[in-house]
């Protein structure tokens, strides 16, 4: 009788141990899944913050000779906007051009009220600088893939730009936001359409151009859109 009771106790112990082991395995798998989801959520949050986190900055551009309304009288200044190298040049240094990149980057303009997080709403309305009718004859060195003054001034046609300029008062008024995007174009003169070709996009808004005696300060903010 004692042997029978001991046998039952042994079986019960084995059964309890087995259940406990299975529970531990299930708990470990559940914990691993929770941790994986937490990492995934943190990565997604970090990516979202990176995308529409605005960075405010400024550059100082020097004029080496007068008058201010001649684009070649201003010495270009290099800057970085996210993952793209650019330079500020031209009248008061307020023209923006992608330069010195291994990949091809392009510029255009969009409504000044465009919001970073609403890329899907305004991506098709971006005006491409290199498109037919948007390229002027100035700057004479290379009128492609640069946005600055909008239209013609002092006999020079700058094509599509983002600001207007009063040559008498020297007041510059941004009327558009700048869009810079990376695409698989053949060269800097290529015409690319951002909503179908862009793999990386930045929204740039010039907030002020402050002229001095022989220099000006360009204040702007940028956000990574895509």
C-alpha atoms as a printed R data frame, in Angstrom:
    type eleno elety resid chain resno      x       y       z
1   ATOM     1    CA   UNK     A     1  0.000   0.000   0.000
2   ATOM     2    CA   UNK     A     2  2.868   2.322   0.892
3   ATOM     3    CA   UNK     A     3  4.484   1.565  -2.478
4   ATOM     4    CA   UNK     A     4  1.287   2.515  -4.306
5   ATOM     5    CA   UNK     A     5  1.019   5.820  -2.378
6   ATOM     6    CA   UNK     A     6  4.669   6.633  -3.061
7   ATOM     7    CA   UNK     A     7  4.152   5.923  -6.741
8   ATOM     8    CA   UNK     A     8  1.219   8.331  -6.885
9   ATOM     9    CA   UNK     A     9  3.279  11.010  -5.112
10  ATOM    10    CA   UNK     A    10  6.140  10.526  -7.565
11  ATOM    11    CA   UNK     A    11  3.813  10.869 -10.553
12  ATOM    12    CA   UNK     A    12  2.248  13.984  -9.042
13  ATOM    13    CA   UNK     A    13  5.683  15.504  -8.510
14  ATOM    14    CA   UNK     A    14  6.684  14.801 -12.124
15  ATOM    15    CA   UNK     A    15  3.422  16.313 -13.347
16  ATOM    16    CA   UNK     A    16  3.862  19.453 -11.230
17  ATOM    17    CA   UNK     A    17  7.482  19.859 -12.359
18  ATOM    18    CA   UNK     A    18  6.463  19.461 -16.004
19  ATOM    19    CA   UNK     A    19  3.725  22.097 -15.735
20  ATOM    20    CA   UNK     A    20  6.097  24.460 -13.962
21  ATOM    21    CA   UNK     A    21  8.677  24.076 -16.748
22  ATOM    22    CA   UNK     A    22  6.064  24.735 -19.436
23  ATOM    23    CA   UNK     A    23  4.841  27.814 -17.563
24  ATOM    24    CA   UNK     A    24  8.400  29.135 -17.331
25  ATOM    25    CA   UNK     A    25  8.907  28.612 -21.066
26  ATOM    26    CA   UNK     A    26  5.642  30.418 -21.831
27  ATOM    27    CA   UNK     A    27  6.597  33.282 -19.499
28  ATOM    28    CA   UNK     A    28 10.034  33.607 -21.130
29  ATOM    29    CA   UNK     A    29  8.516  33.678 -24.613
30  ATOM    30    CA   UNK     A    30  5.933  36.226 -23.513
31  ATOM    31    CA   UNK     A    31  8.602  38.437 -21.933
32  ATOM    32    CA   UNK     A    32 10.750  38.221 -25.066
33  ATOM    33    CA   UNK     A    33  7.768  39.252 -27.203
34  ATOM    34    CA   UNK     A    34  6.988  42.212 -24.946
35  ATOM    35    CA   UNK     A    35 10.628  43.341 -25.048
36  ATOM    36    CA   UNK     A    36 10.679  42.994 -28.836
37  ATOM    37    CA   UNK     A    37  7.518  45.109 -29.122
38  ATOM    38    CA   UNK     A    38  9.014  47.733 -26.792
39  ATOM    39    CA   UNK     A    39 12.166  47.993 -28.922
40  ATOM    40    CA   UNK     A    40 10.053  48.208 -32.077
41  ATOM    41    CA   UNK     A    41  7.901  50.965 -30.571
42  ATOM    42    CA   UNK     A    42 10.952  52.901 -29.395
43  ATOM    43    CA   UNK     A    43 12.503  52.641 -32.863
44  ATOM    44    CA   UNK     A    44  9.277  53.849 -34.474
45  ATOM    45    CA   UNK     A    45  9.034  56.773 -32.020
46  ATOM    46    CA   UNK     A    46 12.671  57.720 -32.635
47  ATOM    47    CA   UNK     A    47 12.110  57.626 -36.402
48  ATOM    48    CA   UNK     A    48  8.973  59.769 -36.075
49  ATOM    49    CA   UNK     A    49 10.807  62.318 -33.922
50  ATOM    50    CA   UNK     A    50 13.688  62.442 -36.411
51  ATOM    51    CA   UNK     A    51 11.328  63.012 -39.321
52  ATOM    52    CA   UNK     A    52  9.588  66.174 -38.166
53  ATOM    53    CA   UNK     A    53 11.956  67.561 -35.584
54  ATOM    54    CA   UNK     A    54 12.679  71.149 -36.685
55  ATOM    55    CA   UNK     A    55 16.244  72.448 -36.539
56  ATOM    56    CA   UNK     A    56 16.736  76.226 -36.484
57  ATOM    57    CA   UNK     A    57 20.048  77.701 -37.577
58  ATOM    58    CA   UNK     A    58 21.649  80.551 -39.517
59  ATOM    59    CA   UNK     A    59 24.600  81.366 -41.782
60  ATOM    60    CA   UNK     A    60 26.496  84.574 -42.416
61  ATOM    61    CA   UNK     A    61 27.311  85.350 -46.045
62  ATOM    62    CA   UNK     A    62 29.850  88.042 -46.947
63  ATOM    63    CA   UNK     A    63 29.748  90.464 -49.856
64  ATOM    64    CA   UNK     A    64 33.153  91.091 -51.388
65  ATOM    65    CA   UNK     A    65 32.094  94.058 -53.515
66  ATOM    66    CA   UNK     A    66 29.037  96.239 -54.196
67  ATOM    67    CA   UNK     A    67 26.302  96.355 -55.339
68  ATOM    68    CA   UNK     A    68 24.278  93.886 -53.275
69  ATOM    69    CA   UNK     A    69 21.879  93.102 -56.122
70  ATOM    70    CA   UNK     A    70 24.567  91.283 -58.137
71  ATOM    71    CA   UNK     A    71 24.606  87.572 -57.263
72  ATOM    72    CA   UNK     A    72 28.324  87.074 -58.009
73  ATOM    73    CA   UNK     A    73 29.272  89.729 -55.441
74  ATOM    74    CA   UNK     A    74 28.473  87.351 -52.591
75  ATOM    75    CA   UNK     A    75 30.857  84.592 -51.490
76  ATOM    76    CA   UNK     A    76 29.077  81.191 -51.212
77  ATOM    77    CA   UNK     A    77 28.920  79.598 -47.751
78  ATOM    78    CA   UNK     A    78 28.717  75.836 -47.199
79  ATOM    79    CA   UNK     A    79 26.133  74.327 -44.848
80  ATOM    80    CA   UNK     A    80 24.536  70.964 -44.058
81  ATOM    81    CA   UNK     A    81 20.808  70.290 -43.979
82  ATOM    82    CA   UNK     A    82 20.248  66.811 -42.587
83  ATOM    83    CA   UNK     A    83 21.953  64.403 -44.953
84  ATOM    84    CA   UNK     A    84 22.644  66.854 -47.774
85  ATOM    85    CA   UNK     A    85 25.461  69.351 -48.359
86  ATOM    86    CA   UNK     A    86 24.299  72.739 -49.614
87  ATOM    87    CA   UNK     A    87 25.606  76.243 -50.124
88  ATOM    88    CA   UNK     A    88 24.020  79.658 -49.647
89  ATOM    89    CA   UNK     A    89 24.952  82.066 -52.428
90  ATOM    90    CA   UNK     A    90 23.717  84.914 -54.644
91  ATOM    91    CA   UNK     A    91 21.982  88.158 -53.668
92  ATOM    92    CA   UNK     A    92 22.411  88.561 -49.906
93  ATOM    93    CA   UNK     A    93 23.482  84.905 -49.885
94  ATOM    94    CA   UNK     A    94 19.834  83.860 -49.846
95  ATOM    95    CA   UNK     A    95 19.924  81.389 -52.749
96  ATOM    96    CA   UNK     A    96 20.164  77.698 -51.864
97  ATOM    97    CA   UNK     A    97 21.877  75.029 -53.954
98  ATOM    98    CA   UNK     A    98 22.808  71.356 -53.185
99  ATOM    99    CA   UNK     A    99 26.548  70.857 -53.819
100 ATOM   100    CA   UNK     A   100 29.309  68.308 -53.237
101 ATOM   101    CA   UNK     A   101 27.103  65.247 -52.727
102 ATOM   102    CA   UNK     A   102 27.784  61.719 -53.956
103 ATOM   103    CA   UNK     A   103 24.053  61.234 -54.603
104 ATOM   104    CA   UNK     A   104 21.850  63.533 -56.685
105 ATOM   105    CA   UNK     A   105 19.793  66.111 -54.786
106 ATOM   106    CA   UNK     A   106 17.211  68.470 -56.249
107 ATOM   107    CA   UNK     A   107 15.349  71.609 -55.196
108 ATOM   108    CA   UNK     A   108 11.939  73.145 -55.674
109 ATOM   109    CA   UNK     A   109  9.355  75.220 -53.855
110 ATOM   110    CA   UNK     A   110  6.061  74.576 -52.115
111 ATOM   111    CA   UNK     A   111  3.449  76.633 -50.271
112 ATOM   112    CA   UNK     A   112  4.962  78.416 -47.262
113 ATOM   113    CA   UNK     A   113  2.268  76.986 -44.990
114 ATOM   114    CA   UNK     A   114  3.176  73.372 -45.804
115 ATOM   115    CA   UNK     A   115  3.615  71.233 -42.699
116 ATOM   116    CA   UNK     A   116  6.273  68.544 -42.413
117 ATOM   117    CA   UNK     A   117  3.902  65.838 -41.198
118 ATOM   118    CA   UNK     A   118  1.532  66.416 -44.118
119 ATOM   119    CA   UNK     A   119  3.888  65.274 -46.891
120 ATOM   120    CA   UNK     A   120  1.164  63.167 -48.502
121 ATOM   121    CA   UNK     A   121 -1.023  66.267 -48.843
122 ATOM   122    CA   UNK     A   122  1.474  68.590 -50.537
123 ATOM   123    CA   UNK     A   123  4.080  66.356 -52.188
124 ATOM   124    CA   UNK     A   124  2.370  66.563 -55.572
125 ATOM   125    CA   UNK     A   125  2.293  70.368 -55.505
126 ATOM   126    CA   UNK     A   126  6.082  70.843 -55.305
127 ATOM   127    CA   UNK     A   127  7.332  73.029 -58.159
128 ATOM   128    CA   UNK     A   128 10.552  71.588 -59.575
129 ATOM   129    CA   UNK     A   129 13.269  74.128 -60.389
130 ATOM   130    CA   UNK     A   130 14.655  72.075 -63.306
131 ATOM   131    CA   UNK     A   131 11.259  71.717 -64.992
132 ATOM   132    CA   UNK     A   132 10.615  73.492 -68.298
133 ATOM   133    CA   UNK     A   133  9.819  77.156 -67.731
134 ATOM   134    CA   UNK     A   134 11.276  77.226 -64.204
135 ATOM   135    CA   UNK     A   135 14.954  77.613 -65.127
136 ATOM   136    CA   UNK     A   136 16.084  81.171 -65.786
137 ATOM   137    CA   UNK     A   137 19.339  82.469 -67.220
138 ATOM   138    CA   UNK     A   138 20.867  83.461 -63.872
139 ATOM   139    CA   UNK     A   139 23.095  82.747 -62.079
140 ATOM   140    CA   UNK     A   140 25.086  82.676 -65.298
141 ATOM   141    CA   UNK     A   141 27.496  80.096 -63.866
142 ATOM   142    CA   UNK     A   142 24.691  77.533 -63.435
143 ATOM   143    CA   UNK     A   143 20.980  78.444 -63.337
144 ATOM   144    CA   UNK     A   144 19.852  74.857 -62.652
145 ATOM   145    CA   UNK     A   145 18.936  73.310 -59.322
146 ATOM   146    CA   UNK     A   146 19.046  76.505 -57.263
147 ATOM   147    CA   UNK     A   147 16.260  78.537 -55.660
148 ATOM   148    CA   UNK     A   148 16.558  82.151 -54.580
149 ATOM   149    CA   UNK     A   149 14.985  85.292 -56.029
150 ATOM   150    CA   UNK     A   150 11.723  84.558 -57.850
151 ATOM   151    CA   UNK     A   151 11.564  86.003 -61.371
152 ATOM   152    CA   UNK     A   152 13.570  88.794 -63.018
153 ATOM   153    CA   UNK     A   153 15.466  91.660 -61.422
154 ATOM   154    CA   UNK     A   154 18.041  94.151 -62.772
155 ATOM   155    CA   UNK     A   155 17.812  92.511 -66.190
156 ATOM   156    CA   UNK     A   156 18.560  89.000 -64.859
157 ATOM   157    CA   UNK     A   157 16.043  86.146 -64.944
158 ATOM   158    CA   UNK     A   158 16.400  83.792 -61.949
159 ATOM   159    CA   UNK     A   159 13.426  81.628 -62.850
160 ATOM   160    CA   UNK     A   160 11.597  79.808 -60.059
161 ATOM   161    CA   UNK     A   161 12.532  81.064 -56.602
162 ATOM   162    CA   UNK     A   162 11.131  81.335 -53.104
163 ATOM   163    CA   UNK     A   163 11.407  85.051 -52.238
164 ATOM   164    CA   UNK     A   164 10.728  88.523 -53.630
165 ATOM   165    CA   UNK     A   165 13.193  91.386 -53.304
166 ATOM   166    CA   UNK     A   166 12.666  95.136 -53.220
167 ATOM   167    CA   UNK     A   167 15.759  96.615 -54.840
168 ATOM   168    CA   UNK     A   168 15.043 100.062 -53.347
169 ATOM   169    CA   UNK     A   169 14.475  99.087 -49.704
170 ATOM   170    CA   UNK     A   170 16.543  95.869 -49.889
171 ATOM   171    CA   UNK     A   171 13.751  93.996 -48.121
172 ATOM   172    CA   UNK     A   172 13.485  90.299 -48.950
173 ATOM   173    CA   UNK     A   173 10.193  88.502 -48.391
174 ATOM   174    CA   UNK     A   174 10.002  84.680 -48.439
175 ATOM   175    CA   UNK     A   175  6.821  83.623 -50.231
176 ATOM   176    CA   UNK     A   176  7.493  79.877 -50.546
177 ATOM   177    CA   UNK     A   177  9.145  77.088 -48.591
178 ATOM   178    CA   UNK     A   178 12.081  75.203 -50.117
179 ATOM   179    CA   UNK     A   179 11.998  71.453 -50.713
180 ATOM   180    CA   UNK     A   180 15.205  69.440 -51.167
181 ATOM   181    CA   UNK     A   181 14.998  65.790 -52.170
182 ATOM   182    CA   UNK     A   182 17.262  62.914 -53.153
183 ATOM   183    CA   UNK     A   183 16.471  61.004 -56.344
184 ATOM   184    CA   UNK     A   184 18.190  58.803 -58.922
185 ATOM   185    CA   UNK     A   185 18.665  61.553 -61.494
186 ATOM   186    CA   UNK     A   186 21.392  61.497 -64.122
187 ATOM   187    CA   UNK     A   187 22.903  64.872 -63.121
188 ATOM   188    CA   UNK     A   188 22.110  68.188 -61.414
189 ATOM   189    CA   UNK     A   189 20.178  69.334 -64.498
190 ATOM   190    CA   UNK     A   190 17.813  66.364 -64.434
191 ATOM   191    CA   UNK     A   191 14.112  66.967 -63.957
192 ATOM   192    CA   UNK     A   192 12.871  64.785 -61.102
193 ATOM   193    CA   UNK     A   193  9.407  64.755 -59.563
194 ATOM   194    CA   UNK     A   194  9.618  64.344 -55.768
195 ATOM   195    CA   UNK     A   195  6.323  62.571 -55.146
196 ATOM   196    CA   UNK     A   196  7.346  59.725 -57.471
197 ATOM   197    CA   UNK     A   197 11.151  59.658 -57.203
198 ATOM   198    CA   UNK     A   198 12.264  60.982 -53.813
199 ATOM   199    CA   UNK     A   199 13.945  58.676 -51.308
200 ATOM   200    CA   UNK     A   200 14.759  61.426 -48.791
201 ATOM   201    CA   UNK     A   201 13.144  64.862 -48.394
202 ATOM   202    CA   UNK     A   202 13.764  68.057 -46.398
203 ATOM   203    CA   UNK     A   203 11.469  71.049 -45.907
204 ATOM   204    CA   UNK     A   204 13.346  74.344 -45.462
205 ATOM   205    CA   UNK     A   205 11.796  77.647 -44.407
206 ATOM   206    CA   UNK     A   206 13.798  80.880 -44.437
207 ATOM   207    CA   UNK     A   207 12.565  82.993 -41.538
208 ATOM   208    CA   UNK     A   208 14.704  86.107 -42.014
209 ATOM   209    CA   UNK     A   209 17.415  87.661 -44.147
210 ATOM   210    CA   UNK     A   210 19.172  90.359 -42.124
211 ATOM   211    CA   UNK     A   211 21.441  92.598 -44.214
212 ATOM   212    CA   UNK     A   212 24.516  94.356 -42.851
213 ATOM   213    CA   UNK     A   213 27.041  96.725 -44.386
214 ATOM   214    CA   UNK     A   214 28.932  93.998 -46.241
215 ATOM   215    CA   UNK     A   215 27.315  90.779 -45.050
216 ATOM   216    CA   UNK     A   216 23.930  89.257 -44.322
217 ATOM   217    CA   UNK     A   217 22.567  86.616 -41.976
218 ATOM   218    CA   UNK     A   218 20.215  83.961 -43.335
219 ATOM   219    CA   UNK     A   219 18.021  82.480 -40.603
220 ATOM   220    CA   UNK     A   220 16.099  79.318 -41.412
221 ATOM   221    CA   UNK     A   221 14.717  76.068 -40.078
222 ATOM   222    CA   UNK     A   222 14.576  72.632 -41.662
223 ATOM   223    CA   UNK     A   223 12.816  69.343 -41.022
224 ATOM   224    CA   UNK     A   224 13.313  65.883 -42.450
225 ATOM   225    CA   UNK     A   225 10.070  64.954 -44.201
226 ATOM   226    CA   UNK     A   226 10.911  61.536 -45.628
